[in-house]
Amino acid sequence: MTDPTTRLALTTLIASAISHCEHEIAEMNRAVRLLEKDDRRRIEATWQDGQQWRGLASDDFTRMVEALVILTDGALTFRDG
């Protein structure tokens, strides 16, 4: 993967995916606050602060976030934005 064009494409793809995930996570964390009381409490009891989005996320989205964390050597936390 030494081709500069390939590296640029991958860097752009990863940066765009990170930006998209950050936006979606912030939206999901805000949405948790609008849920019915029982659903909101269940999610808040299950996930630590800033991670409540996991209670609303699809398995595919969660896997994508986890893959991005691995690709960035754990530098990403995807907290409430």
Backbone bond lengths (Angstrom), bond angles and torsions (degrees), N, CA, C in turn:
res aa  C-N    CA-C-N  psi(-1)  N-CA   C-N-CA  omega(-1)  CA-C   N-CA-C  phi
1 M - - - 1.452 - - 1.533 109.54 -
2 T 1.269 116.49 46.60 1.457 120.06 179.48 1.522 112.61 -94.20
3 D 1.311 116.77 -9.05 1.460 120.70 179.38 1.533 108.99 -63.91
4 P 1.331 118.53 120.94 1.465 121.53 -177.57 1.533 113.36 -59.22
5 T 1.313 116.78 -34.48 1.464 119.87 179.36 1.529 110.70 -66.33
6 T 1.324 116.06 -41.43 1.460 120.61 178.44 1.521 110.34 -65.67
7 R 1.313 117.23 -44.10 1.472 121.57 179.18 1.534 110.49 -61.07
8 L 1.321 116.41 -43.38 1.464 120.34 179.28 1.527 110.44 -63.85
9 A 1.315 116.77 -43.02 1.464 120.69 179.76 1.524 110.95 -62.54
10 L 1.323 117.19 -44.74 1.467 120.68 179.29 1.524 111.79 -66.51
11 T 1.314 116.57 -40.87 1.463 120.53 177.89 1.524 110.51 -62.15
12 T 1.313 116.75 -43.19 1.463 121.76 178.82 1.524 110.55 -64.93
13 L 1.313 116.91 -43.18 1.462 121.22 179.11 1.523 111.33 -62.14
14 I 1.313 116.91 -46.81 1.461 120.85 -179.08 1.525 110.77 -65.64
15 A 1.321 117.90 -43.29 1.466 121.02 178.89 1.522 111.06 -62.14
16 S 1.315 117.04 -40.49 1.471 120.84 178.43 1.521 110.95 -67.25
17 A 1.321 117.00 -40.72 1.467 120.76 178.67 1.524 110.84 -64.57
18 I 1.320 117.16 -40.25 1.459 121.18 178.03 1.527 109.95 -62.49
19 S 1.309 116.74 -47.08 1.463 121.43 179.41 1.527 111.11 -59.84
20 H 1.317 116.22 -44.82 1.465 120.86 179.13 1.525 110.65 -62.35
21 C 1.315 117.05 -45.91 1.464 120.40 -179.31 1.527 111.57 -63.92
22 E 1.320 116.99 -41.70 1.466 119.75 178.04 1.522 111.06 -58.91
23 H 1.327 116.26 -42.92 1.459 120.80 179.14 1.532 110.75 -64.45
24 E 1.320 116.97 -47.58 1.465 121.25 -178.60 1.525 111.55 -64.41
25 I 1.316 117.48 -38.80 1.466 121.21 179.24 1.523 110.14 -64.85
26 A 1.313 117.33 -43.91 1.468 120.41 177.70 1.526 110.66 -60.22
27 E 1.332 116.55 -42.39 1.472 120.66 178.44 1.529 111.13 -63.95
28 M 1.330 117.34 -43.21 1.469 120.41 -179.85 1.529 110.97 -66.55
29 N 1.331 117.66 -40.70 1.461 119.91 178.06 1.528 110.63 -62.76
30 R 1.334 117.45 -37.87 1.464 120.38 176.01 1.530 110.84 -67.75
31 A 1.316 116.53 -37.99 1.465 121.18 -179.04 1.525 111.55 -65.33
32 V 1.326 117.68 -32.83 1.465 120.64 179.23 1.526 109.63 -58.16
33 R 1.310 116.76 -38.14 1.473 120.99 -178.26 1.529 112.21 -66.13
34 L 1.332 117.09 -18.51 1.459 121.35 -178.55 1.532 113.19 -97.21
35 L 1.312 117.17 -1.90 1.458 120.73 -178.97 1.527 111.37 -71.37
36 E 1.317 115.47 162.48 1.461 120.37 172.80 1.534 107.83 -57.40
37 K 1.318 115.49 151.18 1.454 121.32 -173.41 1.536 113.13 -52.79
38 D 1.319 118.02 -46.74 1.468 120.53 -177.68 1.527 111.78 -63.89
39 D 1.331 116.86 -43.94 1.464 120.40 178.62 1.520 110.96 -64.66
40 R 1.317 116.63 -43.04 1.465 121.39 -179.88 1.531 110.11 -61.82
41 R 1.315 116.88 -46.29 1.473 120.25 -179.56 1.525 111.74 -63.74
42 R 1.340 116.95 -38.72 1.458 120.56 179.61 1.526 110.21 -62.67
43 I 1.325 116.33 -45.84 1.469 120.19 179.87 1.520 110.71 -66.60
44 E 1.320 117.70 -43.41 1.462 120.82 -179.70 1.518 111.84 -65.32
45 A 1.320 117.39 -31.74 1.468 121.15 178.19 1.528 111.25 -75.69
46 T 1.322 116.78 -27.09 1.464 121.23 -176.84 1.517 112.26 -84.07
47 W 1.331 117.42 -39.14 1.463 121.95 -172.55 1.514 110.74 -115.80
48 Q 1.323 116.10 141.26 1.464 121.07 178.44 1.526 110.82 -67.90
49 D 1.303 115.57 165.43 1.460 121.52 -177.27 1.530 111.01 -55.34
50 G 1.325 116.23 132.25 1.450 121.93 -179.44 1.516 113.75 87.08
51 Q 1.314 117.69 -9.78 1.458 122.01 -179.53 1.525 112.51 -111.86
52 Q 1.327 117.51 8.69 1.463 120.77 -178.89 1.526 112.57 -60.90
53 W 1.303 117.85 -23.25 1.464 121.47 178.06 1.515 111.08 -53.32
54 R 1.331 117.10 -29.09 1.461 120.82 -178.57 1.528 111.94 -62.25
55 G 1.317 117.11 -25.06 1.455 121.04 177.96 1.524 113.20 -73.08
56 L 1.321 117.44 -15.86 1.464 122.44 -179.64 1.527 112.77 -112.06
57 A 1.306 117.11 -16.54 1.474 121.48 -172.82 1.524 112.08 -76.19
58 S 1.323 114.02 148.48 1.465 119.57 173.43 1.533 108.64 -74.56
59 D 1.314 115.64 162.17 1.467 120.12 177.19 1.525 110.94 -60.93
60 D 1.328 117.15 -39.34 1.466 120.78 179.31 1.522 111.69 -62.24
61 F 1.331 116.62 -43.51 1.463 120.20 -179.89 1.524 110.10 -64.78
62 T 1.319 116.76 -43.69 1.465 120.81 179.51 1.525 110.81 -61.50
63 R 1.326 117.17 -42.60 1.469 120.44 177.61 1.533 111.01 -63.22
64 M 1.329 117.01 -38.58 1.454 119.96 178.87 1.528 110.16 -63.77
65 V 1.313 117.54 -44.56 1.463 120.97 179.00 1.523 110.06 -62.03
66 E 1.320 117.16 -45.13 1.460 120.37 179.89 1.527 111.20 -63.13
67 A 1.318 117.94 -37.73 1.464 121.18 177.31 1.524 110.69 -65.73
68 L 1.320 117.20 -40.40 1.464 120.17 178.61 1.519 110.83 -65.05
69 V 1.322 117.36 -37.00 1.467 120.50 176.75 1.528 109.66 -62.52
70 I 1.323 117.01 -43.53 1.465 120.71 178.49 1.528 110.63 -63.52
71 L 1.330 117.35 -44.29 1.464 120.98 -178.87 1.520 113.04 -64.06
72 T 1.317 116.75 -26.25 1.466 119.88 179.72 1.525 110.76 -101.45
73 D 1.314 116.29 20.06 1.478 122.40 178.05 1.524 112.14 56.16
74 G 1.309 116.67 36.56 1.458 121.11 176.71 1.511 114.34 76.31
75 A 1.328 118.27 9.24 1.463 121.45 -178.64 1.524 112.00 -70.97
76 L 1.322 116.84 -18.87 1.467 120.45 -179.41 1.520 110.29 -94.93
77 T 1.311 116.16 142.86 1.462 119.67 175.93 1.525 111.50 -119.53
78 F 1.324 118.10 -18.64 1.445 123.24 -179.66 1.525 111.44 50.08
79 R 1.286 115.55 57.50 1.464 122.15 175.56 1.505 109.19 -85.20
80 D 1.318 115.44 172.47 1.457 122.58 177.45 1.520 108.43 -56.39
81 G 1.344 116.86 125.10 1.458 120.06 -173.86 1.466 116.29 -104.16
